[in-house]
Amino acid sequence: MTDPTRLAHDIRDRLHAMLGAPSDFVPLHKPEFHGEEETLVADCVRSGWVSSVGKYVDRFEAEIAAACGTAHGVAVVNGTAALEVALRVAGVSAGDEVLMPSLTFVATANATHHLGAVPHFVDVEERTLGLDPAALRTHLDATTERRGEGLFNRETGRRISAILPMHAFGHPVDIDGLAEVAQDAGLVIVEDAAEALGSRYKGKRCGSFGRVSALSFNGNKVLTTGGGGAIVTDDPELAARAKHLTTTAKAAHRWAFEHDEIGYNYRMPNLNAALGVAQLAQLDTRLAQKRRLAEAYLASFADHPDLEVLREPEGAESNYWLNAFVLKPHAAAARDTLLGVLNDAGLMARPVWEPLHTLPIYADAPRAALPLTEDLAARVVNVPSSAYLGATLA
């Protein structure tokens, strides 16, 4: 049996050898500002256009769409809002079920709940930590039936309307496998690309695989707008509807306040968009730095008997948003000791998210068998992943 303290100290020492012993606490993922952020934000302030209308909103929407390989982008206040509206415009209605991983950040399920829809949890695969197409197909074959109005859960009687995959830590899921299941089941894919800006699957950018997709620009993401998110799609009608809904569903008029449906005040302020424009100019450099850091982790722990570093799946290119150690089953009991030792040493580390089906708020949600989800939840540890760490390894 692996000694938890010995293991934790060994990992700490390897990290010190790789990154150097820190003089200050090293966060998991630190926002970085090395470009025109101050200049563009100051320009925004001087112009007086600081709220939800302005040239930087328009520019950021166009540039984030291009970065995702899509035709249209709609900037919003955060990633949860982006997911909620993406699901709505894709056809998810109150009372529907949405298929998703339980091993994800809570926003994936919360966005579904905000619509009055119901999260339906399916297992993941170890190589991506994302939805497992084979497990999904087996579950649907066993629990659903097709009716004239679509696919229905035989146990709950509710319609299943969408598949919501999430690219964990920036590692692309098996999109081809999920697309086959979605086509056979008559389901739409809404892509949770909150963590995957800059990642690619078979050469195609993440964010471009769903009928509509959602991104996040929280302070801990690859790029940040402070708070913020975006909806991206190739469908001009869905983009226009998303823009309309997120701007209070106000009909265009020179002065009248006419609202033709219940919308949201989810607009991204021009100030945040200015920050985003400056950050986007640094995307390629930041991705290269993060790849250098990931390669260092892979090399430094290649021979470790008790863990593996999660690497990008074959055929994919990850942004390595967060690097992850996956403890081997025999070493799983050392996880909390490892977390304590690393944080005490000034190296921020955290476990993977608590599986959503284990939270009281989602304990009654429908779900498939989740053996790998529950196994991985006890074995995954995230370690410092800021781009600047990769720059120091050049």
BAROZA-198812 format. One record per residue (C-alpha): residue in one letter; x, y negated, z. Coordinates in nm, 4 decimals, decimal comma. Layout:
<node A <X Y Z>>
...
// end
This chain:
<node M <0,0000 0,0000 0,0000>>
<node T <0,1287 -0,3483 -0,0887>>
<node D <0,2285 -0,5648 0,2053>>
<node P <0,0278 -0,8900 0,1626>>
<node T <0,2849 -1,1167 0,3261>>
<node R <0,5773 -0,9738 0,1311>>
<node L <0,3814 -1,0074 -0,1941>>
<node A <0,2758 -1,3649 -0,1205>>
<node H <0,6298 -1,4722 -0,0324>>
<node D <0,7688 -1,3103 -0,3451>>
<node I <0,5203 -1,4959 -0,5651>>
<node R <0,5925 -1,8229 -0,3836>>
<node D <0,9642 -1,7770 -0,4346>>
<node R <0,9221 -1,7036 -0,8055>>
<node L <0,7094 -2,0156 -0,8434>>
<node H <0,9733 -2,2239 -0,6668>>
<node A <1,2379 -2,0832 -0,8997>>
<node M <1,0223 -2,1665 -1,1990>>
<node L <0,8836 -2,5065 -1,0983>>
<node G <1,1213 -2,6163 -0,8251>>
<node A <1,0329 -2,6578 -0,4589>>
<node P <0,7777 -2,9429 -0,4504>>
<node S <0,8420 -3,2635 -0,2578>>
<node D <0,4702 -3,3470 -0,2812>>
<node F <0,1635 -3,1269 -0,3029>>
<node V <0,1184 -2,9906 -0,6558>>
<node P <-0,2507 -2,9937 -0,7536>>
<node L <-0,4183 -2,7332 -0,9677>>
<node H <-0,4736 -2,9724 -1,2580>>
<node K <-0,3864 -3,3398 -1,2358>>
<node P <-0,5256 -3,6092 -1,4669>>
<node E <-0,2519 -3,7768 -1,6691>>
<node F <-0,2456 -4,1198 -1,8330>>
<node H <0,0469 -4,1782 -2,0675>>
<node G <-0,1079 -4,3623 -2,3613>>
<node E <-0,3303 -4,6613 -2,4288>>
<node E <-0,5770 -4,5980 -2,1467>>
<node E <-0,5209 -4,9316 -1,9702>>
<node T <-0,5133 -5,1250 -2,2967>>
<node L <-0,8387 -4,9828 -2,4317>>
<node V <-1,0244 -5,0048 -2,1013>>
<node A <-0,9096 -5,3664 -2,0621>>
<node D <-1,0275 -5,4414 -2,4164>>
<node C <-1,3625 -5,2935 -2,3233>>
<node V <-1,3842 -5,5114 -2,0119>>
<node R <-1,2901 -5,8270 -2,2034>>
<node S <-1,5529 -5,7541 -2,4670>>
<node G <-1,8295 -5,7322 -2,2086>>
<node W <-1,9496 -5,4040 -2,3600>>
<node V <-1,8953 -5,1807 -2,0592>>
<node S <-2,2178 -4,9815 -2,0385>>
<node S <-2,3756 -4,7298 -2,2755>>
<node V <-2,3342 -4,9159 -2,6045>>
<node G <-2,0071 -5,0155 -2,7660>>
<node K <-1,7466 -4,9362 -3,0256>>
<node Y <-1,5630 -4,6859 -2,8074>>
<node V <-1,8725 -4,4692 -2,7603>>
<node D <-1,9143 -4,4481 -3,1375>>
<node R <-1,5447 -4,3824 -3,1909>>
<node F <-1,5206 -4,1202 -2,9163>>
<node E <-1,8237 -3,9342 -3,0496>>
<node A <-1,6720 -3,9161 -3,3970>>
<node E <-1,3277 -3,8154 -3,2706>>
<node I <-1,4455 -3,5486 -3,0266>>
<node A <-1,6568 -3,3920 -3,3004>>
<node A <-1,3509 -3,3826 -3,5272>>
<node A <-1,1426 -3,2298 -3,2473>>
<node C <-1,3970 -2,9480 -3,2233>>
<node G <-1,4329 -2,9028 -3,5978>>
<node T <-1,7960 -3,0131 -3,5982>>
<node A <-1,9826 -3,2837 -3,7839>>
<node H <-2,1532 -3,4583 -3,4930>>
<node G <-2,0821 -3,5503 -3,1331>>
<node V <-2,2969 -3,7062 -2,8607>>
<node A <-2,1159 -3,8423 -2,5538>>
<node V <-2,2880 -3,8004 -2,2162>>
<node V <-2,2199 -3,8517 -1,8458>>
<node N <-2,0882 -3,5047 -1,7586>>
<node G <-2,0624 -3,1458 -1,8734>>
<node T <-2,3714 -3,0278 -1,6850>>
<node A <-2,5840 -3,2875 -1,8619>>
<node A <-2,4298 -3,1822 -2,1930>>
<node L <-2,5221 -2,8191 -2,1275>>
<node E <-2,8763 -2,9019 -2,0227>>
<node V <-2,9484 -3,1047 -2,3343>>
<node A <-2,7687 -2,8556 -2,5605>>
<node L <-2,9941 -2,5782 -2,4317>>
<node R <-3,3039 -2,7924 -2,4733>>
<node V <-3,2369 -2,8949 -2,8317>>
<node A <-3,1462 -2,5330 -2,9165>>
<node G <-3,4992 -2,4265 -2,8196>>
<node V <-3,4730 -2,3093 -2,4587>>
<node S <-3,7998 -2,3786 -2,2763>>
<node A <-3,9166 -2,3671 -1,9172>>
<node G <-3,9726 -2,0067 -1,8130>>
<node D <-3,7243 -1,8636 -2,0640>>
<node E <-3,4255 -1,6544 -1,9614>>
<node V <-3,0728 -1,7415 -2,0750>>
<node L <-2,8021 -1,4736 -2,0872>>
<node M <-2,4735 -1,5832 -1,9300>>
<node P <-2,1808 -1,4577 -1,7217>>
<node S <-2,2061 -1,4560 -1,3443>>
<node L <-1,8311 -1,5253 -1,3377>>
<node T <-1,8534 -1,8926 -1,4294>>
<node F <-1,8721 -2,2352 -1,2706>>
<node V <-2,2137 -2,3027 -1,1208>>
<node A <-2,2922 -2,5721 -1,3806>>
<node T <-2,3612 -2,3024 -1,6411>>
<node A <-2,6543 -2,1749 -1,4377>>
<node N <-2,7554 -2,5124 -1,2955>>
<node A <-2,8017 -2,6644 -1,6409>>
<node T <-3,0336 -2,3759 -1,7243>>
<node H <-3,2270 -2,4192 -1,4007>>
<node H <-3,2721 -2,7935 -1,4590>>
<node L <-3,4746 -2,7056 -1,7678>>
<node G <-3,6974 -2,4732 -1,5661>>
<node A <-3,5345 -2,1748 -1,7361>>
<node V <-3,3828 -1,8742 -1,5594>>
<node P <-3,0184 -1,7551 -1,5623>>
<node H <-2,9825 -1,3882 -1,6543>>
<node F <-2,6391 -1,2528 -1,5630>>
<node V <-2,4371 -1,0061 -1,7723>>
<node D <-2,0939 -0,8551 -1,7094>>
<node V <-1,7608 -0,9799 -1,8445>>
<node E <-1,4574 -0,8113 -1,9975>>
<node E <-1,1146 -0,8200 -1,8375>>
<node R <-0,9131 -0,9413 -2,1376>>
<node T <-1,1083 -1,2690 -2,1660>>
<node L <-1,3054 -1,2988 -1,8378>>
<node G <-1,5926 -1,3878 -2,0726>>
<node L <-1,9165 -1,2162 -2,1700>>
<node D <-1,8657 -0,8566 -2,2828>>
<node P <-2,0547 -0,7955 -2,6107>>
<node A <-2,0710 -0,4198 -2,5512>>
<node A <-2,2116 -0,4609 -2,2004>>
<node L <-2,4580 -0,7190 -2,3303>>
<node R <-2,5828 -0,4922 -2,6089>>
<node T <-2,6228 -0,1957 -2,3736>>
<node H <-2,8150 -0,4081 -2,1264>>
<node L <-3,0473 -0,5539 -2,3900>>
<node D <-3,1163 -0,2109 -2,5392>>
<node A <-3,2168 -0,0815 -2,1966>>
<node T <-3,4233 -0,3735 -2,0656>>
<node T <-3,5805 -0,5715 -2,3505>>
<node E <-3,8423 -0,5384 -2,6198>>
<node R <-3,9145 -0,7389 -2,9312>>
<node R <-4,2549 -0,9016 -2,9754>>
<node G <-4,3847 -1,1436 -3,2331>>
<node E <-4,2692 -1,4426 -3,0278>>
<node G <-3,9164 -1,3101 -2,9757>>
<node L <-3,7182 -1,0927 -2,7362>>
<node F <-3,8677 -1,0249 -2,3930>>
<node N <-3,7401 -0,8869 -2,0651>>
<node R <-3,9639 -0,5864 -1,9922>>
<node E <-3,9119 -0,6184 -1,6165>>
<node T <-3,9939 -0,9891 -1,5764>>
<node G <-4,2117 -1,0435 -1,8833>>
<node R <-4,0159 -1,3576 -1,9695>>
<node R <-3,8827 -1,4497 -2,3123>>
<node I <-3,5060 -1,4411 -2,3556>>
<node S <-3,4132 -1,7355 -2,5762>>
<node A <-3,0339 -1,7833 -2,5799>>
<node I <-2,6883 -1,6461 -2,5102>>
<node L <-2,4647 -1,8900 -2,3211>>
<node P <-2,1001 -1,7739 -2,3319>>
<node M <-1,8333 -1,9648 -2,1398>>
<node H <-1,4617 -1,9627 -2,2279>>
<node A <-1,3087 -1,9023 -1,8846>>
<node F <-0,9948 -2,1105 -1,8182>>
<node G <-0,9883 -2,1938 -2,1906>>
<node H <-0,9554 -1,8335 -2,3123>>
<node P <-1,1938 -1,7763 -2,6059>>
<node V <-1,4551 -1,5051 -2,5616>>
<node D <-1,5179 -1,2366 -2,8249>>
<node I <-1,7259 -1,4637 -3,0468>>
<node D <-1,7592 -1,2144 -3,3321>>
<node G <-1,8952 -0,9472 -3,1000>>
<node L <-2,1410 -1,1854 -2,9370>>
<node A <-2,2521 -1,3213 -3,2738>>
<node E <-2,3411 -0,9679 -3,3874>>
<node V <-2,5481 -0,9094 -3,0753>>
<node A <-2,7161 -1,2477 -3,1121>>
<node Q <-2,8060 -1,1824 -3,4748>>
<node D <-2,9472 -0,8369 -3,4014>>
<node A <-3,1471 -0,9672 -3,1053>>
<node G <-3,2676 -1,2853 -3,2758>>
<node L <-3,1034 -1,5088 -3,0158>>
<node V <-2,9315 -1,8441 -3,0513>>
<node I <-2,5805 -1,8996 -2,9128>>
<node V <-2,5254 -2,2160 -2,7108>>
<node E <-2,1541 -2,2458 -2,6389>>
<node D <-2,0265 -2,3585 -2,3000>>
<node A <-1,6911 -2,4958 -2,4149>>
<node A <-1,6438 -2,7087 -2,1025>>
<node E <-1,2973 -2,5624 -2,0408>>
<node A <-1,1939 -2,4903 -2,3982>>
<node L <-1,1122 -2,8152 -2,5779>>
<node G <-0,8246 -2,7326 -2,8115>>
<node S <-0,8674 -2,3549 -2,7931>>
<node R <-0,9195 -2,1575 -3,1138>>
<node Y <-1,0669 -1,8219 -3,2062>>
<node K <-0,9318 -1,6763 -3,5311>>
<node G <-0,8191 -2,0232 -3,6296>>
<node K <-1,1530 -2,1919 -3,5667>>
<node R <-1,1924 -2,4444 -3,2862>>
<node C <-1,3943 -2,3672 -2,9759>>
<node G <-1,7001 -2,5886 -2,9619>>
<node S <-1,7880 -2,5025 -3,3213>>
<node F <-1,9319 -2,1539 -3,2639>>
<node G <-2,2646 -2,2280 -3,1018>>
<node R <-2,5582 -2,3726 -3,2864>>
<node V <-2,4867 -2,6470 -3,0379>>
<node S <-2,2047 -2,6636 -2,7822>>
<node A <-2,1131 -2,8539 -2,4674>>
<node L <-1,7832 -2,9974 -2,3389>>
<node S <-1,6671 -3,1476 -2,0092>>
<node F <-1,4176 -3,4282 -1,9453>>
<node N <-1,4073 -3,4138 -1,5675>>
<node G <-1,0882 -3,5361 -1,3992>>
<node N <-0,9429 -3,1849 -1,3879>>
<node K <-0,9910 -3,0977 -1,7549>>
<node V <-0,7331 -3,0997 -2,0361>>
<node L <-0,8493 -3,4526 -2,1203>>
<node T <-1,0604 -3,6742 -1,8978>>
<node T <-1,2964 -3,9665 -1,9316>>
<node G <-1,3199 -3,9880 -1,5523>>
<node G <-1,6576 -3,8201 -1,5622>>
<node G <-1,8118 -3,7260 -1,8917>>
<node G <-1,9189 -3,4615 -2,1358>>
<node A <-2,0212 -3,4195 -2,4974>>
<node I <-2,2619 -3,2245 -2,7127>>
<node V <-2,1192 -3,1157 -3,0495>>
<node T <-2,2918 -2,9516 -3,3445>>
<node D <-2,2959 -2,9271 -3,7238>>
<node D <-2,6749 -2,9699 -3,7314>>
<node P <-2,7663 -3,3345 -3,7972>>
<node E <-3,1212 -3,2916 -3,6678>>
<node L <-3,0055 -3,1383 -3,3394>>
<node A <-2,7439 -3,4122 -3,2995>>
<node A <-3,0020 -3,6842 -3,3590>>
<node R <-3,2414 -3,5249 -3,1121>>
<node A <-2,9675 -3,4902 -2,8508>>
<node K <-2,8760 -3,8563 -2,8952>>
<node H <-3,2417 -3,9578 -2,8670>>
<node L <-3,3058 -3,7514 -2,5544>>
<node T <-2,9902 -3,8695 -2,3778>>
<node T <-3,0709 -4,2359 -2,4428>>
<node T <-3,4089 -4,2264 -2,2620>>
<node A <-3,5955 -4,1195 -2,5788>>
<node K <-3,6372 -4,4850 -2,6695>>
<node A <-3,7702 -4,5513 -3,0177>>
<node A <-3,5607 -4,7920 -3,2228>>
<node H <-3,7052 -5,1423 -3,2118>>
<node R <-3,5647 -5,4942 -3,1901>>
<node W <-3,7283 -5,5632 -2,8533>>
<node A <-4,0040 -5,3180 -2,7592>>
<node F <-3,9546 -5,0496 -2,4936>>
<node E <-4,1287 -4,7564 -2,6555>>
<node H <-4,0388 -4,4041 -2,5383>>
<node D <-4,1927 -4,1172 -2,7324>>
<node E <-4,1090 -3,8327 -2,4902>>
<node I <-3,9561 -3,7763 -2,1484>>
<node G <-3,5836 -3,8203 -2,1979>>
<node Y <-3,2718 -3,8657 -1,9859>>
<node N <-3,0447 -4,1549 -1,9015>>
<node Y <-2,7361 -3,9433 -1,9721>>
<node R <-2,5411 -4,1930 -2,1822>>
<node M <-2,1639 -4,2159 -2,1481>>
<node P <-2,0542 -4,5725 -2,0640>>
<node N <-1,8290 -4,7508 -2,3108>>
<node L <-1,5633 -4,7811 -2,0376>>
<node N <-1,5381 -4,4031 -2,0076>>
<node A <-1,5399 -4,3607 -2,3838>>
<node A <-1,2455 -4,6014 -2,4148>>
<node L <-1,0543 -4,3820 -2,1727>>
<node G <-1,1501 -4,0787 -2,3812>>
<node V <-1,0272 -4,2309 -2,7072>>
<node A <-0,6871 -4,2935 -2,5509>>
<node Q <-0,6760 -3,9427 -2,4063>>
<node L <-0,7688 -3,7752 -2,7349>>
<node A <-0,4629 -3,9303 -2,8990>>
<node Q <-0,2512 -3,7193 -2,6603>>
<node L <-0,4318 -3,3876 -2,7138>>
<node D <-0,1736 -3,2130 -2,9329>>
<node T <0,1142 -3,3097 -2,7036>>
<node R <-0,0753 -3,1984 -2,3971>>
<node L <-0,1688 -2,8639 -2,5510>>
<node A <0,1965 -2,8003 -2,6420>>
<node Q <0,3044 -2,8768 -2,2853>>
<node K <0,0410 -2,6470 -2,1409>>
<node R <0,1455 -2,3681 -2,3757>>
<node R <0,5063 -2,4111 -2,2633>>
<node L <0,3936 -2,3802 -1,9019>>
<node A <0,1877 -2,0685 -1,9769>>
<node E <0,4841 -1,9087 -2,1520>>
<node A <0,6970 -1,9775 -1,8448>>
<node Y <0,4421 -1,8099 -1,6194>>
<node L <0,4252 -1,5091 -1,8514>>
<node A <0,8038 -1,4769 -1,8606>>
<node S <0,8565 -1,5320 -1,4883>>
<node F <0,6054 -1,2658 -1,3870>>
<node A <0,6409 -1,0212 -1,6764>>
<node D <0,8045 -0,7602 -1,4555>>
<node H <0,5900 -0,8109 -1,1461>>
<node P <0,4500 -0,4813 -1,0166>>
<node D <0,1479 -0,6317 -0,8406>>
<node L <-0,0048 -0,8786 -1,0850>>
<node E <-0,0493 -0,9820 -1,4458>>
<node V <-0,0693 -1,3341 -1,5826>>
<node L <-0,3869 -1,3772 -1,7862>>
<node R <-0,2835 -1,4351 -2,1464>>
<node E <-0,4798 -1,5491 -2,4490>>
<node P <-0,6705 -1,2661 -2,6217>>
<node E <-0,5373 -1,1240 -2,9462>>
<node G <-0,6460 -1,3362 -3,2405>>
<node A <-0,7102 -1,6390 -3,0215>>
<node E <-0,5158 -1,9477 -2,9173>>
<node S <-0,5958 -2,0708 -2,5674>>
<node N <-0,5492 -2,4185 -2,4291>>
<node Y <-0,4479 -2,2475 -2,1025>>
<node W <-0,6561 -2,4972 -1,9082>>
<node L <-0,5908 -2,3037 -1,5884>>
<node N <-0,3291 -2,0327 -1,5553>>
<node A <-0,4483 -1,7274 -1,3663>>
<node F <-0,2847 -1,4405 -1,1851>>
<node V <-0,4851 -1,1189 -1,1911>>
<node L <-0,3790 -0,9065 -0,8977>>
<node K <-0,3687 -0,5357 -0,9706>>
<node P <-0,6331 -0,3317 -0,7870>>
<node H <-0,3854 -0,1968 -0,5334>>
<node A <-0,2892 -0,5555 -0,4413>>
<node A <-0,6383 -0,7092 -0,4215>>
<node A <-0,6323 -0,7197 -0,0411>>
<node A <-0,3434 -0,9667 -0,0580>>
<node R <-0,5456 -1,2392 -0,2314>>
<node D <-0,6323 -1,4545 0,0701>>
<node T <-0,2840 -1,4220 0,2155>>
<node L <-0,1450 -1,5367 -0,1189>>
<node L <-0,3810 -1,8347 -0,1274>>
<node G <-0,2715 -1,9378 0,2191>>
<node V <0,1010 -1,9022 0,1529>>
<node L <0,0918 -2,0949 -0,1762>>
<node N <-0,1168 -2,3809 -0,0406>>
<node D <0,1036 -2,4018 0,2697>>
<node A <0,4042 -2,4253 0,0357>>
<node G <0,2541 -2,7265 -0,1441>>
<node L <0,1352 -2,5318 -0,4482>>
<node M <-0,2400 -2,5545 -0,4907>>
<node A <-0,4028 -2,2196 -0,5574>>
<node R <-0,7659 -2,1152 -0,5546>>
<node P <-0,9733 -1,8033 -0,6147>>
<node V <-1,1980 -1,7696 -0,9162>>
<node W <-1,5547 -1,8953 -0,8725>>
<node E <-1,7829 -1,7014 -0,6432>>
<node P <-1,9960 -1,4873 -0,8787>>
<node L <-2,3234 -1,6698 -0,9176>>
<node H <-2,5413 -1,3683 -0,8468>>
<node T <-2,3900 -1,3522 -0,4981>>
<node L <-2,4994 -1,7083 -0,4123>>
<node P <-2,8310 -1,7352 -0,2266>>
<node I <-2,9572 -1,9870 -0,4828>>
<node Y <-2,9315 -1,7285 -0,7626>>
<node A <-2,9645 -1,4025 -0,5706>>
<node D <-3,3049 -1,3314 -0,7264>>
<node A <-3,2004 -1,4026 -1,0853>>
<node P <-3,2251 -1,1088 -1,3282>>
<node R <-2,8977 -0,9345 -1,3958>>
<node A <-2,7292 -0,6366 -1,5501>>
<node A <-2,4867 -0,4168 -1,3601>>
<node L <-2,1832 -0,6375 -1,2860>>
<node P <-1,9018 -0,4041 -1,1800>>
<node L <-1,6157 -0,5857 -1,3522>>
<node T <-1,7423 -0,9271 -1,2433>>
<node E <-1,7370 -0,8175 -0,8810>>
<node D <-1,3996 -0,6475 -0,9177>>
<node L <-1,2294 -0,9465 -1,0832>>
<node A <-1,3748 -1,1936 -0,8357>>
<node A <-1,1567 -1,0340 -0,5684>>
<node R <-0,8385 -1,0350 -0,7783>>
<node V <-0,8077 -1,3634 -0,9717>>
<node V <-0,6032 -1,6573 -0,8418>>
<node N <-0,5506 -1,9860 -1,0255>>
<node V <-0,2146 -2,1623 -0,9961>>
<node P <-0,0875 -2,5127 -1,0890>>
<node S <-0,1560 -2,5845 -1,4556>>
<node S <-0,1080 -2,9568 -1,5228>>
<node A <0,0432 -3,0432 -1,8580>>
<node Y <0,3244 -3,2447 -1,6985>>
<node L <0,4601 -2,9247 -1,5444>>
<node G <0,5146 -2,7911 -1,8942>>
<node A <0,6913 -3,1117 -1,9914>>
<node T <0,9462 -3,0568 -1,7138>>
<node L <1,0301 -2,7159 -1,8626>>
<node A <1,1286 -2,8571 -2,2032>>
// end
